[in-house]
Amino acid sequence: MHKTASGLWGAFSRPARMPATPVTQPAGLLPAAAPAPSPGQWGRWAPGQWGRWAPAAYAVGGALVAGAAAGAAFYHRAEIGTHYGALQDHMQYVGALWEKDALLERVRHLVGGETDHGIIFRT
């Protein structure tokens, strides 16, 4: 087991060996020139350049995102309605708590309960 693992580790961890004699091209030969890409019907296409495809790609991508969002909203419409109703109820309750006159009245009742009835409130 140890020999097998050592052999595999040695095979993958050794650097690649260089050939004994370097391979060179004969003098006077030049590499062939790469053919120039033709612009074609849709504009120049190269890595990092969209040419005339950009508007179409943005339109298709936007349509896909909008369709996915609409589909998800339609699929979860009952849950969204339930959560929206709960959120509305909560905001109505919190809004009532923040009314200044009602807040002062609640504090007066708490202080009155402590002084009149001996109820102790601590935070």
DAQUIRA-V136158 format. One line per field, one symbol per residue. phi: phi as a letter, one per 40 degrees, with the letter a starting at -180 (. if undefined). Layout:
BEGIN
phi->???
END
This chain:
BEGIN
phi->.cccccccccccccccccccbccbcccgcbcccccccccgcbgcbadgbcgccddccccccccccccccccccccbccccccccccccccccccccccccccccccccccccccccbgcbbbb
END
